[in-house]
Amino acid sequence: MGTFLPVTDDDLARARHDPAFRQKLLAQSLDALLLSMKRLRGAAPSANAGGARQLREGVELAVRLAEIIQNAGGQPTRSF
């Protein structure tokens, strides 16, 4: 996967009306998040003092994104 491309307003508008596109957008976001977490995990501990906190936040976000992807029927996800 290449560089993360920000989601545009047009993308959001399309995602509201196109479930397949919304699923694709969410999956791309999850992939980008997991890749960033992998890079952060591989970084030297002294290079990033807040790395452990960022990894925890990333894991929580990844779980939420995965739940949203799985619940394509619009059911609410659990909150943390």
C-alpha positions as CSV (number, residue, x, y, z in Angstrom):
1,M,0.0,0.0,0.0
2,G,1.3,3.4,-0.9
3,T,1.0,6.8,0.7
4,F,-2.3,7.5,2.6
5,L,-4.6,9.7,0.6
6,P,-7.0,11.8,2.6
7,V,-10.7,11.2,2.2
8,T,-12.4,14.0,0.3
9,D,-15.9,15.5,0.8
10,D,-16.9,13.8,-2.4
11,D,-15.7,10.5,-1.1
12,L,-17.8,10.9,2.0
13,A,-20.8,11.9,0.0
14,R,-20.5,8.9,-2.2
15,A,-19.9,6.6,0.8
16,R,-23.2,7.7,2.3
17,H,-25.1,6.4,-0.7
18,D,-22.9,3.5,-1.9
19,P,-22.4,0.7,0.6
20,A,-19.7,-1.0,-1.5
21,F,-17.7,2.2,-1.8
22,R,-18.1,2.8,2.0
23,Q,-16.8,-0.7,2.7
24,K,-13.8,-0.1,0.4
25,L,-13.0,3.2,2.0
26,L,-13.2,1.7,5.5
27,A,-11.0,-1.2,4.5
28,Q,-8.4,1.2,3.0
29,S,-8.4,3.2,6.2
30,L,-7.9,0.1,8.3
31,D,-5.0,-1.0,6.0
32,A,-3.3,2.4,6.3
33,L,-3.8,2.4,10.1
34,L,-2.3,-1.1,10.4
35,L,0.7,-0.2,8.2
36,S,1.3,2.9,10.3
37,M,1.2,0.8,13.5
38,K,3.6,-1.7,12.0
39,R,6.1,1.1,11.2
40,L,5.7,2.6,14.7
41,R,6.2,-0.8,16.3
42,G,9.4,-1.3,14.4
43,A,10.8,2.1,15.3
44,A,13.5,2.4,17.9
45,P,12.1,3.0,21.4
46,S,14.2,6.2,21.9
47,A,13.0,7.6,18.6
48,N,9.4,7.8,19.8
49,A,8.7,8.3,23.5
50,G,4.9,8.2,23.0
51,G,5.0,5.2,20.8
52,A,3.3,2.8,23.3
53,R,0.4,5.2,23.8
54,Q,0.0,5.7,20.1
55,L,0.0,1.9,19.5
56,R,-2.7,1.5,22.1
57,E,-4.8,4.2,20.5
58,G,-4.2,2.6,17.1
59,V,-5.3,-0.8,18.3
60,E,-8.5,0.7,19.7
61,L,-9.2,2.5,16.5
62,A,-8.4,-0.6,14.4
63,V,-10.9,-2.6,16.5
64,R,-13.6,0.1,16.0
65,L,-13.0,0.2,12.2
66,A,-13.1,-3.6,12.0
67,E,-16.4,-3.6,13.9
68,I,-17.8,-0.9,11.5
69,I,-16.7,-3.0,8.5
70,Q,-18.3,-6.1,9.9
71,N,-21.6,-4.4,10.9
72,A,-22.3,-3.2,7.4
73,G,-26.1,-3.4,8.2
74,G,-25.8,-0.2,10.2
75,Q,-25.9,-1.8,13.7
76,P,-24.2,0.3,16.3
77,T,-20.7,-0.7,17.5
78,R,-19.8,-1.0,21.1
79,S,-18.1,2.0,22.7
80,F,-14.9,2.0,24.7
